[in-house]
Amino acid sequence: MATIQDKASLYRLERFDPDILAKMPSDLSGYAMAIGGMPRNHLEVFEKRG
């Protein structure tokens, strides 16, 4: 089981490369266009699309 200190380190932005974070929105929109859009709700995550 992870300790509270371990969990706190998961949410630190310093862990991530700023270039990758800046590129993430365009990557996500590209993936969404490839599969016909992002899921509208949590149930659509399990349906195969594209």
C-alpha positions in Angstrom: 0.0 0.0 0.0 1.3 3.4 -0.9 1.9 5.9 1.9 0.5 9.4 2.0 3.9 10.8 1.2 4.2 8.5 -1.9 0.7 9.6 -3.1 1.6 13.3 -2.7 4.6 12.9 -5.1 2.2 11.6 -7.8 0.6 14.9 -8.2 3.7 17.1 -8.4 3.9 18.8 -11.8 7.7 18.9 -11.5 7.6 15.2 -12.4 6.5 15.9 -15.9 8.4 17.4 -18.8 6.9 20.9 -19.7 7.2 20.3 -23.4 5.2 17.1 -23.1 2.5 18.8 -21.0 2.3 21.7 -23.5 1.8 19.3 -26.4 -0.8 17.1 -24.6 -4.0 19.1 -25.7 -3.0 18.8 -29.4 -2.2 15.1 -29.0 -5.5 14.4 -27.3 -7.5 16.2 -30.0 -5.6 14.3 -32.7 -6.4 11.0 -31.0 -10.1 12.1 -30.5 -10.4 12.9 -34.2 -9.0 9.5 -35.2 -11.7 7.7 -33.2 -14.6 10.0 -34.0 -14.5 12.2 -30.9 -13.9 11.9 -27.2 -16.3 9.7 -25.0 -19.3 11.7 -23.9 -19.6 9.8 -20.6 -17.8 7.1 -18.6 -19.8 4.3 -20.2 -18.6 5.1 -23.7 -15.0 4.3 -22.6 -15.8 0.6 -22.9 -17.4 0.8 -26.4 -15.1 0.2 -29.3 -14.9 3.2 -31.6 -13.0 3.8 -34.8 
